[in-house]
Amino acid sequence: MIHNLIDNRIAILTMEADGRNAMSAEDLRTLASLLREHDASGEVDGIILTGANHAFCAGLAYNSAERAQQTKEPQLAELFPALEEALLALRAVRLPLVCAVTGHAIGAGMLMMCTADAIFMTDSPKAKYGLPEVMLGLHITKPMADTLRMRFSEPQIRRMLFGGSYVDVETLRSWTLLDGVEPEDKLLDEAKDYINVLRDHLESVRHCKEVL
């Protein structure tokens, strides 16, 4: 489920599902639709993507226990196109887009995080960040790889994909990925402050994002 709240002309989209916020194909299509709607409406000055349940997004609603290829393919045939649609919608947003990462960002969560103009992340040492696709017998597609390259270098992507291990917030900070590390209850305020600075310059923001 995607909760959609407008607060002082800022759209706050909150992912919530199953305690870890693993996204279904329907969730991803809803997210893409809301992003396009808010970006075109003229009624908001920025968008924040965040998660409930002390998590951001722990991947796709994929049953990894069903390892046989014949059971994987029907799941992926729906999930991967929906994820790519959501990523393209996130990348196409012309308004300021901020991720308030409240916890685990794994697989799809890491991908969505990469599309943001700014990332504010919880300081929780328990939160996990990574790309476990290869260890689950999955892969990434070209749109997913292109999205990862918006934030990570090629060696960093390979380390996460092929190393099979998670990284922590201090590693991400050392990679200069983050715009701020805060207690979870401060993340939305930091994200709103970022958008507030840009409110009076939205035309320039749109132009720069289109060029980029």
Secondary structure as GFF3:
##gff-version 3
##sequence-region A 1 212
A	DSSP	beta_strand	2	7	.	.	.	ID=ss1
A	DSSP	beta_strand	10	15	.	.	.	ID=ss2
A	DSSP	alpha_helix	25	41	.	.	.	ID=ss3
A	DSSP	beta_strand	46	51	.	.	.	ID=ss4
A	DSSP	beta_strand	55	57	.	.	.	ID=ss5
A	DSSP	alpha_helix	69	92	.	.	.	ID=ss6
A	DSSP	beta_strand	97	101	.	.	.	ID=ss7
A	DSSP	beta_strand	104	106	.	.	.	ID=ss8
A	DSSP	alpha_helix	108	114	.	.	.	ID=ss9
A	DSSP	beta_strand	118	122	.	.	.	ID=ss10
A	DSSP	beta_strand	129	130	.	.	.	ID=ss11
A	DSSP	three_ten_helix	134	136	.	.	.	ID=ss12
A	DSSP	alpha_helix	142	148	.	.	.	ID=ss13
A	DSSP	alpha_helix	154	163	.	.	.	ID=ss14
A	DSSP	alpha_helix	169	174	.	.	.	ID=ss15
A	DSSP	beta_strand	180	182	.	.	.	ID=ss16
A	DSSP	three_ten_helix	184	186	.	.	.	ID=ss17
A	DSSP	alpha_helix	187	198	.	.	.	ID=ss18
A	DSSP	three_ten_helix	199	201	.	.	.	ID=ss19
A	DSSP	alpha_helix	202	211	.	.	.	ID=ss20
###
